[in-house]
Amino acid sequence: MTLKDVVKWKTRMSVVYAAGVWAVIGSYAYFKYTGSLDGPPVKKGEVQEPEDPNQVVYETAHCKTIVMYKKDFVPYTTRIYNFIKSFSGDSGSGDDAK
């Protein structure tokens, strides 16, 4: 590459970079002006505590989901962690304390 080619390449890339920056600034200004940047209004309602502590309620604008856990539920990740931890030979692994 000659020096002229390098200068042309640098000029072209500067134009591309400037166009990108102005596109981002223009998009931000457009969304700020139209109010789309703020998002939809959020309802702030009272959170109802479930009667059962093993019941979790997830509620959105479109659906309501109720998840009920067993009484002594242990997540699978904790079970796998405890299983792998039992191979380390720790004295406090919990099996001999029964």
N, C-alpha and C positions, 0 to 999 in steps of 0.2 A: 504494500500500500504506500502510496505517496502521501506527502503532507496535505495535498489538496483533498484527497479522498478522506483523510482523517477529519479534516475540517468540515467537509460535507456531512459525514456520518454524525459528527458531534452536533451540527446544526439540526439535522433531521431528528435526532433523538431528543434534543431540547424542545423542539416543537411538539413532539409526541408527549413528552412529560408535561409541558405546559397545558396542552389540551386536556390531559387527564386530570390535572389539578383543578382547572377551571370547571371541568365536568362535575367533580366532586363538590366544589364550592357551590356551583349552580344547583345541583340536586339538593344540597342541604338547605339553601335559601328557598327553593321551591316548596319543599316539604314543610319547612318552618312557616312559610307564608300561608300555605293552605291549611295548616293545622294537622296534617297527617302524621307529623313526627311525634306528637304527644301520645298517640294511640287512643284506643277506645276508653271511655270513662269506666272506672272501676267502682263497682258497688261495694260499699262497706257495711256489711250486715253483722248481726250478732252471731257468734260462733256457739253452736249448741253442743254442750258436752254430752256424749253418749252415756246412757245408763250403765251399760256393760263396759268395763275397761278393756275387754278383749275385742271390742268392736271399734273399727275406725271408719269414719264417713268422709269420703272425698266428694265434694260437690262443686260442679262448674255451672256455667250458664246453661249448658245443654243437657247435662245428665247428673245423676246422683248415684254414686257407687258406695256400697257398704261392704267392707271386708271384715269377716269374723275369723279370729284366730282361735286355735285350740287353747285350753287352759294353760298348759305348760309347753307352749310352742317354742322351739329352738330353730332359728333360721339354718338353712343348709350350709351357708358359708361358715357359720360357727361350728357346725358339726364336722365339716371337713377340716377346719383349723384344729379342733380338738383331737381329731383322729391322727393328723400328721404330728401334732405336738406330743402325742402319746409315744411315738417312736423315739423321742429324744431321751427318754429314760429319766425325766424329771421326777423327783420324789413327790412333788405336789401335783401329779397329774390327775388325782381324784379317784382312781379306781380302788386303791387300798383303804380309803377313808370310810367305806361303807360299813 
